[in-house]
Amino acid sequence: MAVEIRKWSPWPSASAAATRKFQVAVKPMKLEGLLEAGAGDDDGSDMTQKFVAIKIKWKGQPKFFPLMTPFQSGQKKDLSSEKIVTKGRGIVRWDEDRWFDNTCCFSVVSNHQDQKFGAWEIAFNVLYGEKTDSRAKMAVIGRVSINISEIVGKTEKSSVEQKLPLCLNINGLAREATLTVLFHFVEIREPQEPVAITRGGSINSNEYKDNSKARRRSLSQEEVILDESDKSGTFEVKDDAQTSLSTKKEGWFSWKNKRFSFKRAKTKQDKLDENRTDEDPQCTVSAPVNLFDDGLSQKDDPAKPCLGPEAPDNATGSWEDKELISRDGQAKLTVSVFFASFDQRSDKAAGESACTALVAVTSHWLHSNSASMPNRSEFDNLIMQGSSEWRKLCEDVSYVNNFPNKHFDLETVLRADIRPISIIHSKSFVGFFGADTFESLQGAMSFDDIWNEISSNVAGEPRIYIVSWNDHFFVLKAEANAYYIIDTLGERLFEGCNQAYILRFDDTALMQKQSDEKNSEEKQEEELICSGKECCREFIKRFLAAIPLKELQEEEKKKAVSYFSLHQRLQIEFNYTCSSSSPSSLTSSPYSPLTTTTSSPLSE
């Protein structure tokens, strides 16, 4: 079947609908200039704590805009968390606050080459005051608004940071301040429009609920050159209705720059243990009890360190049998674990948000050493190399402008050519945990569908996947006799872990239901969940995704969960990697700006 590859215009034709719908997410990041306006700088007579918060008003389009859709009088409002104003500091941050999202319809006011939208306003009110008797008395000290249609219409990035200047007025003193806000956009396509992946993905909201088993289609049998622009592609299949259905569904929910900060505040004990580890890789924290209680247990001696006594040559390291208990306390896994001396967050590596660079470096090493796994010194060296490459990217202003939190997406890292690695579309997958339990995910590929595809192809050379889930990347190596998960962030294994790790799922792996009571041997036999390589699938489901999936399922019972939440917490990507001698010409991603059409010769 011949395919045609062509560029796709990001805007619909003049015959398209007069409105375009986007899911817009907003997150206030920081307020600068509060101290200069008089906050937190009292003479000491007033000991009452002061608080500041941001109120968001989704005001929408002007009531009398000529081409507007029917105006909704009820404006959606959101409120950030209240932050204490610290004396002597002029910056208040909401880095760990949640995102606020809304569905916004933009009127198309120009269908020329540069399509324009009608105004769509979001207002931010700065609230300031004190708390008495657990109730806040807060007043508006500053206001600022932004027309987000200008951002949607002019940028091709799905994530945009905006610095909004405003005037704060406290106790009669007026000073200038700046509110930094992050915006994220995903277009929601209606059924009559061509389904396309635009700036962060397209969502068809109504059409494809009948067939929930649609499979991911193959984009092309050839490696495809990435367009230097950030435009996206649309996928159409002319001669097969069923393939067309699968094609359209696959375009859903593909975030382009969905990178959010993953950071846990370090305690004094964490820093002490980390310094100890840097000085002596054999010295680590004692093995905790389980994932739910900040750790893992060992069969023979729970007090024994993770590293050291079992490894006669510490530079080489050794595999250790561990018992891991899931964070929800429902499952127990017996598996072989291999630890590095530290992880990406250590002072030695200094790679706090380096996960994308680390998976590129690790994948390249695995392709270059297909018959082996790294020993401890090699694993440590990979963490150092990947973190170093990430810091180099952080020195490039163009990268930092696109990713203010310095958590670069995979496409950006591969384009930077830090290692000769590329992604093959036709062997990569995008899906969701619990896809069949959410109305808006009906028809999307599920995690189990993806795993069935991966496990059905066990022959041949080892396959290396870069896996993206919940704002983090790790590597999956699939062999005929075992699966390996390589993760440079120890926190994923259990809370408080400060060492990168490799899990080996082979014939010795075993997963059981966790029970508080000691049962008989017969009952214990009935509690077996799975064994062997299949434990890798269940580890990802039960140890990584179980808690967010359950939370969203409970939320779904009360009201429909937003697209944004499902994307952020349930989407998982398996990017099939290959080694290439010319990465800049071969590097690609599942979201490249391409259109595949049947019954045509391959052409530009």
C-alpha positions as CSV (number, residue, x, y, z in Angstrom):
1,M,0.0,0.0,0.0
2,A,1.6,3.2,-1.2
3,V,1.6,6.2,1.1
4,E,1.9,9.9,0.5
5,I,3.7,12.2,2.9
6,R,2.9,15.9,2.7
7,K,3.0,19.0,4.9
8,W,-0.2,20.0,6.6
9,S,-1.5,23.5,7.1
10,P,-2.2,24.1,10.8
11,W,-5.4,26.0,9.9
12,P,-8.6,24.7,8.4
13,S,-10.0,26.0,5.1
14,A,-12.5,28.9,4.9
15,S,-15.3,26.4,4.8
16,A,-14.4,25.1,8.3
17,A,-16.6,26.0,11.3
18,A,-16.5,29.6,12.5
19,T,-15.3,28.5,15.9
20,R,-12.4,26.4,17.2
21,K,-12.4,24.7,20.6
22,F,-9.4,24.3,22.8
23,Q,-8.8,22.8,26.2
24,V,-6.8,25.5,28.0
25,A,-4.9,24.9,31.2
26,V,-3.5,27.7,33.4
27,K,-1.1,27.6,36.3
28,P,0.2,30.7,38.2
29,M,3.9,30.2,38.9
30,K,5.2,33.2,40.8
31,L,4.4,36.8,41.9
32,E,7.4,39.1,41.9
33,G,7.4,42.6,43.5
34,L,5.2,42.0,46.5
35,L,7.8,43.1,49.0
36,E,8.4,46.4,47.2
37,A,4.7,47.1,47.5
38,G,4.9,46.9,51.2
39,A,4.0,43.3,51.9
40,G,5.7,41.6,54.8
41,D,7.7,44.7,55.6
42,D,5.8,45.9,58.7
43,D,7.4,47.5,61.7
44,G,6.8,44.4,63.8
45,S,3.8,45.7,65.6
46,D,1.4,43.5,63.5
47,M,2.3,39.9,64.1
48,T,-0.6,38.6,62.0
49,Q,0.5,36.3,59.1
50,K,-0.2,37.7,55.7
51,F,-1.4,35.5,52.8
52,V,-1.6,36.0,49.1
53,A,-3.6,34.0,46.5
54,I,-4.5,34.3,42.8
55,K,-8.1,34.2,41.6
56,I,-8.6,33.2,38.0
57,K,-11.7,34.4,36.1
58,W,-12.4,32.8,32.7
59,K,-14.2,35.9,31.3
60,G,-14.4,34.6,27.7
61,Q,-15.4,36.6,24.6
62,P,-16.9,40.1,24.8
63,K,-20.7,40.0,25.0
64,F,-21.2,42.0,21.8
65,F,-18.5,40.5,19.7
66,P,-20.0,40.3,16.2
67,L,-19.0,36.7,15.3
68,M,-19.2,35.2,18.7
69,T,-20.9,32.0,19.7
70,P,-23.8,32.4,22.2
71,F,-22.4,34.0,25.3
72,Q,-22.5,32.1,28.6
73,S,-23.3,34.4,31.4
74,G,-21.8,32.1,34.1
75,Q,-18.0,32.8,34.3
76,K,-15.8,30.0,35.6
77,K,-13.7,31.0,38.5
78,D,-10.7,29.2,40.1
79,L,-8.6,30.0,43.2
80,S,-5.0,29.1,43.8
81,S,-3.7,28.0,47.2
82,E,-3.0,30.7,49.8
83,K,0.7,31.3,50.3
84,I,2.3,32.9,53.3
85,V,4.1,36.2,52.6
86,T,7.6,35.8,54.1
87,K,9.1,38.9,55.6
88,G,12.1,40.2,53.6
89,R,11.2,38.2,50.4
90,G,9.4,39.8,47.4
91,I,8.6,36.6,45.5
92,V,5.7,34.2,46.2
93,R,5.7,30.9,44.3
94,W,3.0,28.4,43.4
95,D,5.3,25.8,41.8
96,E,3.6,22.8,43.4
97,D,0.1,24.1,42.9
98,R,-2.4,22.4,40.6
99,W,-3.4,23.4,37.1
100,F,-6.8,24.9,36.3
101,D,-8.4,24.1,33.0
102,N,-11.4,25.1,31.0
103,T,-12.8,24.4,27.5
104,C,-12.7,27.6,25.4
105,C,-14.4,28.3,22.1
106,F,-12.6,30.9,19.9
107,S,-14.5,32.7,17.1
108,V,-12.7,32.7,13.8
109,V,-12.7,36.3,12.6
110,S,-10.3,35.9,9.6
111,N,-9.8,32.9,7.3
112,H,-6.9,34.3,5.5
113,Q,-3.5,32.6,5.5
114,D,-2.9,33.9,9.0
115,Q,-6.1,32.9,10.7
116,K,-7.2,35.1,13.6
117,F,-9.4,34.5,16.6
118,G,-11.8,36.8,18.4
119,A,-10.7,38.0,21.8
120,W,-10.9,35.5,24.7
121,E,-10.0,37.0,28.1
122,I,-8.7,35.5,31.3
123,A,-8.4,37.8,34.3
124,F,-6.1,37.3,37.3
125,N,-6.9,39.0,40.6
126,V,-4.2,39.1,43.3
127,L,-5.8,38.6,46.8
128,Y,-3.9,39.7,49.9
129,G,-4.9,39.6,53.5
130,E,-4.8,37.6,56.8
131,K,-6.5,34.6,58.3
132,T,-8.6,34.8,61.5
133,D,-10.4,31.8,63.0
134,S,-9.5,29.7,60.0
135,R,-11.3,32.1,57.6
136,A,-9.4,34.3,55.2
137,K,-10.1,38.0,55.0
138,M,-8.5,38.9,51.7
139,A,-8.9,41.9,49.4
140,V,-7.9,42.4,45.8
141,I,-4.7,44.4,45.6
142,G,-4.0,44.0,41.9
143,R,-5.6,42.9,38.6
144,V,-4.3,41.9,35.2
145,S,-6.0,40.3,32.1
146,I,-4.7,38.6,29.0
147,N,-6.2,37.8,25.7
148,I,-5.3,34.2,25.2
149,S,-6.6,34.1,21.6
150,E,-3.4,36.0,20.7
151,I,-1.3,33.2,22.2
152,V,-3.3,30.4,20.5
153,G,-3.2,32.1,17.2
154,K,0.4,33.1,17.0
155,T,2.4,30.4,18.7
156,E,3.0,26.8,17.6
157,K,4.0,25.6,21.0
158,S,1.5,23.8,23.3
159,S,3.1,25.2,26.5
160,V,3.7,29.0,26.8
161,E,5.0,31.1,29.7
162,Q,3.7,34.6,30.1
163,K,5.0,37.4,32.4
164,L,2.1,39.7,33.1
165,P,3.0,43.2,34.5
166,L,0.5,44.6,37.0
167,C,0.2,47.3,39.7
168,L,-0.2,46.2,43.4
169,N,-1.8,48.6,45.9
170,I,-1.2,47.8,49.6
171,N,-2.0,50.3,52.3
172,G,-2.0,53.1,49.7
173,L,1.4,52.2,48.3
174,A,1.3,51.4,44.6
175,R,4.3,49.5,43.0
176,E,4.9,47.5,39.9
177,A,4.9,43.7,40.0
178,T,5.0,40.8,37.7
179,L,2.8,37.6,37.6
180,T,4.3,34.6,35.8
181,V,1.7,32.2,34.4
182,L,2.0,29.0,32.4
183,F,-0.5,28.2,29.7
184,H,-1.1,24.8,28.0
185,F,-3.4,24.3,24.9
186,V,-4.9,21.2,23.3
187,E,-7.4,21.5,20.4
188,I,-10.6,19.6,20.6
189,R,-11.7,18.7,17.1
190,E,-15.4,18.2,16.2
191,P,-16.5,15.2,14.1
192,Q,-17.0,17.1,10.9
193,E,-13.4,18.4,10.9
194,P,-10.4,16.5,9.6
195,V,-8.7,14.9,12.7
196,A,-5.3,16.3,13.2
197,I,-2.6,16.5,15.8
198,T,-2.2,20.2,16.4
199,R,0.2,21.8,18.8
200,G,-0.2,19.2,21.5
201,G,-2.8,17.0,20.0
202,S,-6.3,16.9,18.8
203,I,-9.3,15.4,20.5
204,N,-12.4,14.2,18.8
205,S,-15.1,14.6,21.4
206,N,-18.1,12.6,20.1
207,E,-17.4,10.3,17.1
208,Y,-15.6,7.2,18.1
209,K,-17.3,5.5,21.0
210,D,-18.6,2.4,19.2
211,N,-15.2,0.7,18.6
212,S,-13.1,0.7,21.8
213,K,-10.5,-1.8,20.4
214,A,-9.0,0.3,17.7
215,R,-5.3,-0.3,17.2
216,R,-2.6,2.2,16.7
217,R,-1.8,2.6,13.0
218,S,1.6,2.6,11.4
219,L,2.7,6.0,10.1
220,S,5.3,4.8,7.6
221,Q,7.8,2.1,6.9
222,E,10.5,4.6,6.4
223,E,12.3,6.9,8.9
224,V,11.0,10.4,8.4
225,I,12.8,13.7,8.7
226,L,11.5,16.0,11.4
227,D,10.4,19.4,10.2
228,E,12.3,22.1,12.1
229,S,9.0,23.9,12.7
230,D,6.7,22.6,15.4
231,K,3.8,22.1,13.0
232,S,1.8,18.9,13.3
233,G,0.4,16.3,10.9
234,T,-3.0,15.0,10.0
235,F,-3.6,11.3,9.1
236,E,-6.1,10.3,6.5
237,V,-6.8,6.9,5.0
238,K,-8.8,6.9,1.8
239,D,-9.5,3.3,1.0
240,D,-10.4,1.6,4.3
241,A,-13.1,2.9,6.6
242,Q,-11.9,0.8,9.5
243,T,-8.3,1.9,9.2
244,S,-9.5,5.5,9.0
245,L,-11.3,5.0,12.3
246,S,-8.2,3.7,13.9
247,T,-6.2,6.5,12.4
248,K,-8.4,9.2,13.8
249,K,-8.5,7.8,17.2
250,E,-4.7,7.5,17.4
251,G,-4.4,11.3,17.0
252,W,-6.1,11.9,20.3
253,F,-4.4,13.1,23.4
254,S,-0.8,13.6,22.2
255,W,0.8,16.3,24.3
256,K,3.8,18.0,22.7
257,N,5.3,19.7,25.7
258,K,3.6,18.1,28.7
259,R,6.5,18.5,31.0
260,F,5.9,19.5,34.6
261,S,8.3,19.7,37.5
262,F,8.8,16.5,39.6
263,K,10.6,17.4,42.7
264,R,10.5,16.4,46.3
265,A,11.9,18.6,49.0
266,K,15.0,17.0,50.6
267,T,15.1,16.5,54.4
268,K,18.3,16.8,56.4
269,Q,18.5,13.0,56.6
270,D,18.1,12.7,52.8
271,K,21.1,15.1,52.3
272,L,23.2,13.3,54.9
273,D,22.5,9.9,53.3
274,E,23.2,11.3,49.9
275,N,26.5,12.8,50.9
276,R,27.4,9.5,52.5
277,T,26.6,7.7,49.3
278,D,28.8,10.1,47.3
279,E,31.7,9.5,49.6
280,D,31.2,5.7,49.7
281,P,28.9,4.0,47.2
282,Q,28.5,1.1,49.6
283,C,27.0,3.3,52.3
284,T,23.2,3.8,51.7
285,V,20.1,4.2,53.8
286,S,18.9,1.0,55.4
287,A,16.3,-0.9,53.4
288,P,12.8,0.4,54.3
289,V,9.8,-1.8,54.8
290,N,7.7,-1.2,51.7
291,L,6.8,1.3,49.0
292,F,3.8,2.5,51.1
293,D,6.1,3.0,54.1
294,D,8.9,4.7,52.2
295,G,10.8,1.6,51.2
296,L,11.3,-2.1,50.4
297,S,12.0,-5.2,52.4
298,Q,14.6,-7.9,52.1
299,K,14.0,-11.5,52.6
300,D,17.0,-12.2,54.8
301,D,17.9,-9.1,56.7
302,P,15.7,-5.9,56.5
303,A,18.5,-3.9,58.2
304,K,21.1,-4.8,55.5
305,P,22.1,-2.0,53.1
306,C,20.9,-2.2,49.5
307,L,24.6,-2.2,48.4
308,G,27.8,-3.5,49.8
309,P,28.0,-6.9,51.5
310,E,26.4,-8.7,48.6
311,A,28.8,-7.1,46.0
312,P,32.4,-8.3,46.4
313,D,33.5,-5.8,43.7
314,N,31.6,-2.6,44.3
315,A,32.6,-1.2,40.9
316,T,30.9,-4.2,39.3
317,G,27.9,-4.5,41.6
318,S,25.5,-7.4,41.7
319,W,21.8,-8.3,41.4
320,E,19.8,-8.7,44.6
321,D,16.5,-10.3,45.2
322,K,14.1,-7.8,46.8
323,E,10.5,-7.8,47.9
324,L,8.7,-4.6,46.9
325,I,5.2,-3.6,48.2
326,S,3.1,-1.3,46.1
327,R,2.3,2.2,47.4
328,D,-1.4,1.3,47.8
329,G,-0.4,-1.8,49.8
330,Q,-2.3,-4.2,47.5
331,A,0.6,-6.1,45.8
332,K,3.9,-7.6,46.7
333,L,6.6,-8.2,44.1
334,T,9.7,-10.4,44.4
335,V,12.2,-9.4,41.8
336,S,15.9,-9.0,41.0
337,V,17.1,-5.4,41.5
338,F,20.4,-3.7,40.5
339,F,21.3,-0.4,42.1
340,A,23.6,2.4,41.0
341,S,25.5,4.3,43.6
342,F,23.3,7.4,43.3
343,D,20.5,8.8,41.1
344,Q,20.1,11.8,38.9
345,R,19.2,14.2,41.8
346,S,22.4,13.6,43.7
347,D,24.9,16.4,44.1
348,K,27.4,14.4,42.1
349,A,25.1,14.0,39.1
350,A,23.3,17.4,39.4
351,G,20.6,16.2,36.9
352,E,17.4,17.1,38.7
353,S,15.2,17.3,35.5
354,A,17.6,15.4,33.2
355,C,15.4,12.3,32.6
356,T,15.0,12.9,28.9
357,A,18.7,13.2,28.3
358,L,19.4,10.2,30.6
359,V,17.1,7.9,28.6
360,A,18.7,8.9,25.4
361,V,22.2,8.2,26.7
362,T,21.0,4.9,28.3
363,S,19.2,3.7,25.2
364,H,22.3,4.4,23.1
365,W,24.5,2.4,25.5
366,L,22.0,-0.5,25.4
367,H,22.0,-0.5,21.6
368,S,25.8,-0.5,21.6
369,N,26.0,-3.3,24.1
370,S,23.0,-5.4,23.1
371,A,24.2,-8.6,24.8
372,S,24.8,-7.1,28.2
373,M,23.5,-4.8,31.0
374,P,25.7,-2.1,32.6
375,N,27.7,-2.8,35.7
376,R,27.6,-0.4,38.6
377,S,30.5,1.8,37.4
378,E,29.0,1.9,33.9
379,F,25.5,2.7,35.3
380,D,27.0,5.5,37.4
381,N,28.9,6.9,34.4
382,L,25.7,6.9,32.3
383,I,23.9,9.0,34.9
384,M,26.9,11.4,35.0
385,Q,26.9,11.7,31.2
386,G,23.2,12.2,30.8
387,S,23.1,14.8,33.5
388,S,26.0,16.6,31.9
389,E,24.3,16.7,28.5
390,W,21.2,18.1,30.2
391,R,23.1,20.9,31.8
392,K,24.6,21.8,28.4
393,L,21.0,22.1,27.0
394,C,20.1,24.3,30.0
395,E,22.8,26.8,28.9
396,D,21.1,27.2,25.5
397,V,18.7,30.1,25.8
398,S,16.5,28.9,22.9
399,Y,15.8,25.6,24.7
400,V,15.1,27.3,28.1
401,N,12.7,29.7,26.4
402,N,10.6,26.8,25.2
403,F,10.9,24.9,28.5
404,P,11.2,27.4,31.4
405,N,11.3,24.5,33.9
406,K,14.2,22.9,32.0
407,H,12.3,19.6,31.7
408,F,12.8,19.1,28.0
409,D,10.6,16.9,25.9
410,L,12.0,13.8,24.1
411,E,11.8,15.4,20.7
412,T,13.9,18.3,21.8
413,V,16.6,16.1,23.3
414,L,16.8,13.9,20.2
415,R,17.0,16.9,17.9
416,A,19.9,18.1,20.0
417,D,21.9,15.1,18.8
418,I,23.3,14.2,22.2
419,R,23.4,10.6,21.0
420,P,22.7,8.9,17.7
421,I,19.2,7.6,18.6
422,S,16.0,7.9,16.7
423,I,12.4,6.8,17.1
424,I,10.6,4.4,14.7
425,H,6.9,5.5,14.4
426,S,5.5,2.1,13.2
427,K,6.7,0.3,16.3
428,S,5.9,3.0,18.9
429,F,2.7,3.2,20.9
430,V,0.6,5.8,22.8
431,G,-2.2,4.7,25.1
432,F,-3.9,5.2,28.5
433,F,-4.3,3.3,31.7
434,G,-8.0,2.4,32.3
435,A,-9.0,3.7,28.8
436,D,-12.2,1.7,28.9
437,T,-13.4,3.2,32.2
438,F,-13.5,6.9,31.1
439,E,-16.2,8.2,28.7
440,S,-13.8,10.6,26.9
441,L,-11.2,7.8,26.4
442,Q,-13.5,5.3,24.7
443,G,-11.8,4.0,21.6
444,A,-8.3,5.1,22.7
445,M,-5.6,2.5,22.9
446,S,-5.2,1.0,26.4
447,F,-2.0,0.0,28.2
448,D,-3.0,-3.6,28.0
449,D,-3.4,-3.3,24.2
450,I,0.1,-1.8,24.0
451,W,1.6,-4.6,26.2
452,N,0.0,-7.3,24.1
453,E,1.6,-5.8,21.0
454,I,5.0,-5.7,22.7
455,S,4.9,-9.2,24.2
456,S,3.7,-10.7,20.9
457,N,7.0,-9.9,19.3
458,V,9.5,-11.8,21.4
459,A,11.9,-13.2,18.7
460,G,14.9,-11.4,17.3
461,E,17.2,-8.8,18.8
462,P,16.4,-7.0,22.1
463,R,14.0,-4.1,21.7
464,I,14.7,-0.8,23.5
465,Y,11.7,1.5,24.4
466,I,11.8,5.0,25.9
467,V,8.7,5.0,28.1
468,S,7.0,8.3,29.1
469,W,4.5,8.4,31.9
470,N,3.4,11.0,34.5
471,D,6.0,13.5,33.5
472,H,8.9,11.1,33.7
473,F,11.0,8.9,31.4
474,F,12.5,5.5,31.8
475,V,13.8,2.7,29.6
476,L,12.3,-0.7,28.9
477,K,14.5,-3.4,27.4
478,A,12.5,-6.4,26.0
479,E,14.3,-9.7,25.5
480,A,13.1,-13.2,24.7
481,N,13.7,-14.3,28.3
482,A,13.3,-11.2,30.4
483,Y,12.1,-7.6,30.6
484,Y,14.3,-4.8,32.1
485,I,13.2,-1.5,33.5
486,I,16.0,1.1,33.8
487,D,15.1,4.2,35.8
488,T,17.5,6.9,36.9
489,L,15.1,8.4,39.5
490,G,15.2,6.3,42.6
491,E,12.0,7.9,43.9
492,R,10.0,5.8,41.4
493,L,11.0,2.6,43.2
494,F,10.1,3.8,46.7
495,E,9.8,7.1,48.5
496,G,13.1,8.2,49.8
497,C,15.2,6.0,47.5
498,N,18.2,8.0,46.3
499,Q,19.7,5.4,43.9
500,A,19.0,4.7,40.2
501,Y,17.9,1.1,39.6
502,I,17.3,-1.7,37.1
503,L,14.5,-4.3,37.6
504,R,14.9,-7.7,35.9
505,F,11.6,-9.5,35.2
506,D,12.5,-13.1,34.3
507,D,11.3,-16.6,35.3
508,T,12.1,-15.9,39.0
509,A,9.9,-12.8,39.3
510,L,6.7,-13.3,41.4
511,M,3.8,-11.0,42.3
512,Q,1.2,-11.8,45.0
513,K,-1.6,-10.0,46.6
514,Q,-0.5,-8.4,49.8
515,S,-2.4,-9.3,53.0
516,D,-2.1,-8.2,56.6
517,E,-3.0,-11.6,57.9
518,K,-0.9,-14.8,57.7
519,N,-2.9,-17.2,55.6
520,S,-2.6,-20.9,55.0
521,E,-0.5,-22.3,52.2
522,E,-3.6,-23.0,50.2
523,K,-4.9,-19.5,50.5
524,Q,-1.5,-18.1,49.7
525,E,-1.5,-20.1,46.5
526,E,-4.8,-18.5,45.5
527,E,-3.3,-15.1,46.0
528,L,-0.8,-15.4,43.2
529,I,-1.3,-12.5,40.7
530,C,1.3,-13.5,38.1
531,S,4.8,-14.9,37.7
532,G,7.7,-14.6,35.3
533,K,8.0,-11.8,32.6
534,E,4.3,-11.0,33.0
535,C,5.2,-9.3,36.3
536,C,6.6,-6.4,34.3
537,R,3.2,-5.6,33.0
538,E,1.6,-5.8,36.4
539,F,4.4,-3.8,38.0
540,I,3.7,-0.9,35.7
541,K,-0.1,-1.1,36.3
542,R,-0.1,-1.8,40.1
543,F,3.0,-0.1,41.3
544,L,3.1,3.0,39.1
545,A,-0.4,3.7,37.8
546,A,-2.8,2.2,40.4
547,I,-3.2,5.2,42.7
548,P,-3.7,7.9,40.1
549,L,-6.0,5.6,38.1
550,K,-8.1,4.9,41.2
551,E,-8.3,8.6,42.1
552,L,-9.5,9.6,38.6
553,Q,-12.0,6.8,38.6
554,E,-13.5,8.0,41.8
555,E,-13.6,11.6,40.4
556,E,-15.3,10.3,37.2
557,K,-18.2,8.9,39.3
558,K,-18.9,12.4,40.6
559,K,-18.3,14.3,37.3
560,A,-16.5,13.9,34.0
561,V,-12.8,14.1,34.4
562,S,-11.1,16.8,32.3
563,Y,-9.0,15.9,29.2
564,F,-6.1,17.6,30.8
565,S,-6.1,15.4,33.9
566,L,-6.4,12.2,31.9
567,H,-3.5,13.3,29.7
568,Q,-1.2,14.3,32.5
569,R,-1.8,11.3,34.8
570,L,-2.9,8.3,32.6
571,Q,-1.2,8.7,29.2
572,I,1.8,6.4,28.6
573,E,4.0,6.3,25.6
574,F,6.4,3.5,24.4
575,N,8.8,5.0,21.9
576,Y,10.7,2.3,20.0
577,T,14.3,3.4,19.6
578,C,17.1,2.5,17.1
579,S,20.7,3.5,16.8
580,S,21.5,5.8,13.8
581,S,24.7,7.1,12.4
582,S,22.9,10.4,11.4
583,P,20.5,11.3,14.2
584,S,19.6,14.7,12.9
585,S,18.2,13.1,9.7
586,L,16.5,10.1,11.3
587,T,15.3,11.4,14.6
588,S,11.5,11.4,14.7
589,S,8.6,11.2,17.1
590,P,5.0,10.0,17.1
591,Y,3.9,13.6,16.7
592,S,5.9,14.6,13.6
593,P,4.3,17.0,11.0
594,L,3.2,14.3,8.6
595,T,0.2,13.2,6.6
596,T,-0.1,9.6,5.4
597,T,-2.6,8.8,2.7
598,T,-3.2,5.6,0.9
599,S,-3.2,4.9,-2.9
600,S,-0.5,7.5,-3.7
601,P,3.2,7.2,-4.4
602,L,5.7,8.4,-1.8
603,S,6.5,12.0,-2.4
604,E,7.2,15.3,-0.7
